[in-house]
Amino acid sequence: MMTSPSDMVKDKTVLNIDSIRNDFPELLRMVHGVPLRYLDNAASTLKPKRVINTVSDFYAQSYSNIHRGVYLTSQEATQKYENVRTIVADFISAADPSEIIFTKGATEAINLVAATWGDKHINEGDEIIITTMEHHANIVPWQMLCEKKNATLKIIPIDDNGEIILEEYAKLLSEKTKLIACVYASNSLGTINPLTTIIAMAKNVGACVLVDGAQAIQHIPLNVQELNCDFFVFSGHKVYAPSGTGVLYGKKEILNSMPPYQTGGDMIRKVTFEKTTFAAVPARFEAGTPNIEGAIGLGAAIEYIRDLGIEEIGAYENMLLQYATEKLQQIPELNIIGKAHDKVAVISFTLGSVHPHDIGSMLDRKGIAVRAGHHCTQPLWERYGVTATTRASFAFYNTKEEIDALFEALHSVVKMFA
Ligand code: PMP
């Protein structure tokens, strides 16, 4: 018997996937009478029991507001919440837990930097550089800032494979460049950008760097100090944590030099009717009662993936990516967009002239959850001359069997529309 290319992709994982799947109750769900096959992990991830139980136990046992209560449960809640800052700081190798600001997601973290650091440092004639593959969350805040300040937004082009053209990036850099805002891994193409090089080149012209790590945190080991980025943002819900949580990491001296974002309780040093002075970080950027239970769930999620091993997770997902890529390429009508050398486990594709929404709906009837649309990267799709794609994205709880099911289901779509 001939060996098909996909049979050659060997699973050498040390992860116990059967046991891992048992950690995720939603994976046991039936949809339309068939088992759920969740392949939309770039949009959001399912939640392990460790996160569900941590949040549920907190509600049942220690729920209180944080920081100002002198009674036991408030102190317990404060300790749990603050402990997550240390867990996150260790996970991304920040120098100090106070460099971790809790936000409601990557979007809010980027808007915070644009509204505070941006308002202070961007002036008329300055330039901000982003890439063609940015999520709208890392385009629109900079676009609006540039409009307000009469500054210019410049875009690093990409090649057909979906890789940044570094020579073109070099040409955009000058003493006018004040910020590079760059995605680490693209939610639409999967491309992992060469951040070390990108950041070193930015630093050569004295520019600040913000990294959108929303699609990196769950796949790639991180050391923000080694990367030497000034800001790093991510969302909790894409890293197995509750939605409405996220993180802005910033270098402490930069964060402390930034004006406040939202104002109110918790972020002040002293308020009089004449004048208010502001707290140092992290409190400075956490006005009002935060998502306490969400942050505590985020801590549990990060401990969960840390215990599995982020390198082991990355290696297994990479095997799934190779397997799925080889398999899907056997369908002649299918065209994968995003063929970078280094990718996270994301595959965007078109299938002849079938609309992605039709593909998504047909796959749904077979229990397969994928995303169909522009994935909040409209300018990127304009670069490729398409308006929408279907996207399958994998997590460490996915299996080759689920990819086989996707392959079979796509065959039926082709047959139906042929
Ligand atoms: N950046 C990237 C690369 C993303 O994939 C996403 C979410 N799709 C975001 C930013 C925005 O994240 P959120 O909606 O959780 O704030």
Residues whose N, C-alpha, C, O or C-beta is under 5 A from the ligand:
A	BS01	PMP	A42 G105 A106 T107 E108 H135 A137 V183 A185 N187 D212 A214 Q215 S235
